[in-house]
């Protein structure tokens, strides 16, 4: 997967995921049931794979804004 570039994993806290998806009706996996429990289960299942393939991981906790996330990605890419 990384033969042509770098993989960046934006690690997003559950609270931010819930806020971003609370009114979204176009997410079939979240359409039925407790969204928090569903997102927790998806994270448990998927996160190990994301971390395994990521060249760079950016933790979004602390409500970072887009510019600071972009700057962090650029900084990490330029230091490789």
N, CA and C of each residue as an Amber inpcrd file, in Angstrom:
protein
   240
   0.8170000  -1.2010000   0.0000000   0.0000000   0.0000000   0.0000000
   0.8610000   1.2650000   0.0000000   2.0610000   1.1960000   0.5100000
   2.8990000   2.3830000   0.6210000   3.9350000   2.4930000  -0.4860000
   3.8270000   1.6980000  -1.5270000   4.8210000   1.7060000  -2.5980000
   4.9150000   3.0560000  -3.3060000   3.8240000   3.7830000  -3.3900000
   3.8210000   5.0450000  -4.1290000   3.6940000   6.2700000  -3.2370000
   3.6900000   6.0970000  -1.9620000   3.5340000   7.2470000  -1.0910000
   3.5200000   6.8450000   0.3630000   3.1410000   7.7650000   1.1850000
   3.0710000   7.5520000   2.6280000   1.6130000   7.4440000   3.0570000
   1.3760000   6.6310000   4.0650000   0.0370000   6.4890000   4.6360000
   0.0050000   7.2700000   5.9440000  -0.9530000   8.1940000   6.0470000
  -1.1250000   9.0000000   7.2550000  -2.4240000   8.5710000   7.9220000
  -2.3140000   8.1700000   9.1710000  -3.4860000   7.7720000   9.9630000
  -3.8440000   8.9240000  10.8890000  -5.0240000   9.5010000  10.6970000
  -5.5190000  10.5520000  11.5780000  -6.3300000   9.8830000  12.6820000
  -5.6950000   9.6990000  13.8090000  -6.3070000   9.0000000  14.9440000
  -7.2690000   9.9650000  15.6440000  -8.5550000   9.6780000  15.5140000
  -9.5910000  10.5890000  15.9870000 -10.2930000  10.0260000  17.2140000
 -10.3180000  10.7900000  18.3110000 -11.0000000  10.3190000  19.5190000
 -12.4890000  10.0530000  19.2750000 -13.0250000   9.1380000  20.0340000
 -14.4240000   8.7420000  19.9120000 -15.3760000   9.9340000  20.0350000
 -15.0930000  10.8510000  20.9470000 -15.9720000  12.0030000  21.1520000
 -16.0840000  12.8440000  19.8780000 -14.9610000  13.0190000  19.1860000
 -14.9680000  13.7920000  17.9400000 -15.7160000  13.0240000  16.8560000
 -15.5120000  11.7210000  16.7850000 -16.2340000  10.9060000  15.8070000
 -17.7410000  11.0050000  16.0340000 -18.1560000  10.9310000  17.2900000
 -19.5850000  11.0320000  17.6030000 -20.1470000  12.3830000  17.1750000
 -19.4100000  13.4410000  17.4800000 -19.8640000  14.7840000  17.1200000
 -19.9930000  14.9260000  15.6020000 -19.0230000  14.3940000  14.8720000
 -19.0270000  14.5110000  13.4090000 -20.1310000  13.6870000  12.7530000
 -20.5650000  12.6320000  13.4050000 -21.5310000  11.7220000  12.7800000
 -22.9310000  11.7930000  13.3860000 -23.1390000  12.6340000  14.3890000
 -24.4030000  12.6160000  15.1210000 -25.6340000  12.8660000  14.2570000
 -25.5250000  13.6960000  13.2390000 -26.6900000  14.0040000  12.4000000
 -26.5660000  13.4360000  10.9900000 -25.5330000  12.6730000  10.7580000
 -25.2780000  12.1120000   9.4230000 -26.1660000  10.8950000   9.1980000
 -27.0070000  10.9710000   8.1980000 -27.9390000   9.8780000   7.8830000
 -27.3900000   8.9500000   6.7970000 -26.1850000   9.2270000   6.3210000
 -25.6150000   8.4680000   5.2060000 -24.5360000   7.4840000   5.6570000
 -24.6170000   7.0020000   6.8580000 -23.6470000   6.0440000   7.3850000
 -24.3880000   4.7860000   7.8220000 -24.5130000   3.8190000   6.9110000
 -25.3060000   2.6150000   7.1960000 -24.8650000   1.8580000   8.4500000
 -23.5680000   1.8190000   8.7140000 -23.0980000   1.0900000   9.8970000
 -23.5740000   1.7320000  11.1970000 -23.8520000   3.0330000  11.1450000
 -24.2700000   3.7440000  12.3530000 -25.7730000   4.0040000  12.4010000
 -26.4910000   3.5450000  11.4070000 -27.9190000   3.8540000  11.2890000
 -28.7790000   3.2110000  12.3730000 -28.3630000   2.0530000  12.8440000
 -29.1720000   1.3440000  13.8380000 -28.3250000   1.0380000  15.0630000
 -28.8880000   1.3160000  16.2060000 -28.1960000   0.9740000  17.4380000
 -27.4820000   2.1530000  18.0660000 -26.7290000   1.8500000  19.0940000
 -25.9980000   2.8350000  19.8740000 -24.7270000   3.2270000  19.1200000
 -24.6800000   4.4710000  18.6320000 -23.5430000   4.9200000  17.8240000
 -22.2210000   4.8030000  18.5770000 -22.2390000   5.1420000  19.8550000
 -21.0000000   5.0850000  20.6380000 -20.4690000   3.6560000  20.6930000
 -21.3350000   2.7060000  20.9860000 -20.9090000   1.3050000  21.0620000
 -20.4400000   0.7920000  19.7000000 -21.1300000   1.1990000  18.6470000
 -20.7410000   0.7730000  17.2960000 -19.3630000   1.3310000  16.9470000
 -19.1450000   2.6280000  17.2190000 -17.8500000   3.2360000  16.9250000
 -16.7330000   2.6150000  17.7610000 -17.0230000   2.2960000  19.0240000
 -16.0230000   1.6260000  19.8690000 -15.6440000   0.2660000  19.2900000
 -16.6340000  -0.4840000  18.8410000 -16.3710000  -1.8080000  18.2610000
 -15.5800000  -1.6910000  16.9600000 -15.9350000  -0.7270000  16.1280000
 -15.2050000  -0.5200000  14.8740000 -13.7550000  -0.1340000  15.1430000
 -13.5600000   0.7270000  16.1370000 -12.1950000   1.1420000  16.4910000
 -11.3750000  -0.0500000  16.9640000 -11.9590000  -0.8510000  17.8260000
 -11.2530000  -2.0280000  18.3510000 -10.8520000  -2.9710000  17.2180000
 -11.7310000  -3.1180000  16.2550000 -11.4850000  -4.0090000  15.1260000
 -10.4690000  -3.4260000  14.1350000 -10.5800000  -2.1420000  13.8470000
  -9.8110000  -1.5370000  12.7580000  -8.4890000  -0.8910000  13.1680000
  -8.4360000  -0.3460000  14.3710000  -7.2650000   0.4370000  14.7640000
  -5.9390000  -0.3170000  14.6550000  -5.8600000  -1.5840000  15.0590000
  -4.5710000  -2.2830000  14.9120000  -4.0750000  -2.3100000  13.4640000
  -4.9760000  -2.4860000  12.5330000  -4.5840000  -2.5050000  11.1160000
  -4.1550000  -1.1190000  10.6530000  -4.8910000  -0.0930000  11.0500000
  -4.5180000   1.2750000  10.6840000  -3.1120000   1.5930000  11.1920000
  -2.8430000   1.2340000  12.4560000  -1.5330000   1.5170000  13.0400000
  -0.4320000   0.7110000  12.3590000  -0.7740000  -0.4800000  11.9330000
   0.2000000  -1.3430000  11.2570000   0.6350000  -0.7670000   9.9070000
  -0.2950000  -0.2280000   9.1470000   0.0500000   0.2370000   7.8040000
   0.4710000   1.7050000   7.7480000   0.2070000   2.4600000   8.8030000
   0.5110000   3.8910000   8.7840000   2.0120000   4.1510000   8.8750000
   2.4730000   5.0500000   8.0180000   3.8450000   5.5420000   8.1160000
   3.9070000   6.6690000   9.1470000   2.8220000   7.4020000   9.2320000
   2.7180000   8.5400000  10.1420000   1.3620000   8.4690000  10.8280000
   1.3580000   8.6640000  12.1430000   0.1070000   8.7210000  12.8920000
  -0.0010000  10.0990000  13.5280000  -1.1270000  10.7510000  13.3070000
  -1.4060000  12.0530000  13.8970000  -2.5730000  11.8750000  14.8530000
  -2.3250000  12.1430000  16.1270000  -3.3770000  12.0140000  17.1360000
  -4.1410000  13.3300000  17.1890000  -5.4410000  13.2690000  16.9380000
  -6.2620000  14.4770000  16.8820000  -6.8620000  14.8780000  18.2220000
  -6.4620000  14.2170000  19.3000000  -7.0280000  14.6150000  20.5960000
  -6.6040000  16.0480000  20.9090000  -7.4160000  16.7150000  21.6470000
  -7.1400000  18.1040000  21.9700000  -7.7630000  19.0760000  20.9830000
  -8.6530000  18.5770000  20.1370000  -9.3970000  19.4260000  19.1970000
  -8.4670000  20.2800000  18.3260000  -7.4520000  19.6710000  17.7550000
  -6.5530000  20.3940000  16.8600000  -7.3380000  20.9040000  15.6540000
  -6.9410000  22.0720000  15.1640000  -7.6020000  22.5810000  13.9610000
  -6.9160000  22.0240000  12.7150000  -7.5440000  22.2120000  11.5790000
  -7.0270000  21.6430000  10.3280000  -5.6100000  22.1020000  10.0260000
  -5.3440000  23.3890000  10.2220000  -4.0240000  23.9160000   9.9010000
  -2.9500000  23.2590000  10.7540000  -3.2040000  23.0910000  12.0380000
  -2.1840000  22.4750000  12.8940000  -1.9580000  21.0100000  12.5200000
  -3.0100000  20.3250000  12.0920000  -2.8680000  18.9310000  11.6490000
  -2.0480000  18.8800000  10.3590000  -2.3570000  19.7610000   9.4210000
  -1.6010000  19.8180000   8.1640000  -0.1380000  20.1390000   8.4420000
   0.1080000  21.1180000   9.3040000   1.4890000  21.4840000   9.6490000
   2.2340000  20.3080000  10.2710000   1.5570000  19.5540000  11.1210000
   2.1820000  18.3920000  11.7570000   2.5220000  17.3120000  10.7270000
   1.6250000  17.0850000   9.7860000   1.8880000  16.1050000   8.7220000
   3.0900000  16.5460000   7.8890000   3.1030000  17.8070000   7.4810000
   4.2170000  18.3250000   6.6800000   5.5230000  18.2070000   7.4470000
   5.5020000  18.5570000   8.7260000   6.7040000  18.4680000   9.5580000
   7.2210000  17.0310000   9.6280000   6.3240000  16.0840000   9.8580000
   6.7400000  14.6810000   9.9580000   7.2490000  14.1540000   8.6210000
   6.6280000  14.5590000   7.5280000   7.0870000  14.1230000   6.2070000
   8.4620000  14.6970000   5.8790000   8.6910000  15.9390000   6.2610000
   9.9750000  16.5710000   5.9370000  11.1140000  16.0610000   6.8160000
  10.7860000  15.4420000   7.9430000  11.8130000  14.9040000   8.8420000
  12.1230000  13.4400000   8.5910000  11.5340000  12.8590000   7.5600000
  11.7980000  11.4380000   7.2620000  12.9700000  11.2990000   6.3310000
